[in-house]
Amino acid sequence: MIARRLVLGSALCLCAAHPARALAAEGGIDLRGRIEQGGFVTGRAEPGTRMRLDGTSVRVGPAGEFAFGVGRDARTESTLSITFPRGWAETRKLAVERREWL
């Protein structure tokens, strides 16, 4: 399996190249981008939030911005673990759309 790459910084502008699909979020998390194999997802969380995608840490910037890539060979479901600054935590199951590669 190809390792997931965590992307932050200048790569955030790449999201504009993808059709955006927003996931309205309760609890202060907003995800944007296509959750598909090879996809790029950006978002915002409450500053101080900690996140892990399938066990791999996702860097959350000082203003709460984050980004991550979905592996080309990702399974059909990923787990996003979120720990908010006040200490409460939640886990979200993300459906990963399959993509045909030529």
C-alpha positions in Angstrom: 0.0 0.0 0.0 1.3 3.4 -0.9 1.9 5.6 2.2 -0.4 8.5 2.7 1.3 11.9 2.3 0.4 14.7 4.6 0.4 18.0 2.7 0.2 21.5 4.2 1.2 25.0 3.1 1.4 25.9 -0.5 -0.4 22.8 -1.6 -3.6 24.1 -0.2 -4.2 26.0 -3.4 -4.4 22.6 -5.3 -7.9 22.2 -3.8 -9.2 24.7 -6.3 -8.4 22.3 -9.1 -10.8 19.7 -7.7 -14.6 19.9 -7.6 -15.3 20.6 -4.0 -17.6 18.6 -1.9 -18.1 20.1 1.5 -19.0 18.0 4.5 -21.0 20.1 6.9 -19.5 19.3 10.3 -20.8 19.4 13.8 -18.2 20.0 16.5 -16.0 22.5 14.7 -14.6 20.5 11.8 -15.1 21.3 8.1 -13.7 19.1 5.3 -13.5 20.2 1.7 -12.4 18.3 -1.3 -13.1 14.9 -2.8 -12.7 12.0 -0.5 -11.6 9.6 -3.2 -8.5 7.5 -3.9 -5.7 9.9 -4.8 -7.9 12.9 -3.6 -6.8 16.0 -1.7 -8.8 17.2 1.3 -8.4 20.5 3.1 -10.3 21.8 6.1 -10.5 23.9 9.2 -10.8 22.9 12.8 -10.8 24.8 16.1 -7.2 25.9 16.8 -5.6 23.4 19.1 -7.4 20.4 17.7 -5.4 17.2 17.2 -6.3 14.8 14.3 -5.2 11.3 13.1 -6.2 9.7 9.8 -6.0 5.9 9.9 -3.5 6.3 12.7 -1.2 8.8 11.0 -1.0 12.3 12.5 -2.5 15.2 10.5 -0.8 18.5 11.2 -3.2 21.3 12.2 -1.9 24.8 11.8 -2.1 27.5 14.4 -5.3 28.9 12.8 -6.9 25.5 12.6 -6.2 24.8 8.9 -5.2 21.3 7.8 -4.8 19.2 4.7 -4.2 15.6 3.8 -4.0 13.3 0.8 -6.0 10.1 0.4 -3.8 7.3 -0.8 -4.1 6.0 -4.4 -4.8 2.5 -3.1 -6.8 3.6 0.0 -9.5 1.2 1.2 -13.2 2.2 0.9 -13.3 3.6 4.4 -10.9 5.7 6.5 -11.0 6.7 10.1 -10.5 10.3 11.2 -9.9 10.6 14.9 -10.3 14.1 16.3 -9.4 15.4 19.8 -10.7 18.9 20.5 -8.8 21.4 22.7 -11.3 21.0 25.5 -10.5 17.3 25.7 -13.5 15.7 24.1 -12.9 13.4 21.2 -14.8 11.8 18.3 -14.1 9.4 15.5 -15.6 9.8 12.0 -15.7 7.1 9.4 -15.0 8.6 5.9 -16.3 6.8 2.9 -13.5 6.8 0.3 -14.7 6.7 -3.3 -13.0 4.3 -5.6 -11.2 5.7 -8.6 -10.3 4.0 -11.8 -6.6 4.5 -12.8 -5.5 4.2 -16.4 
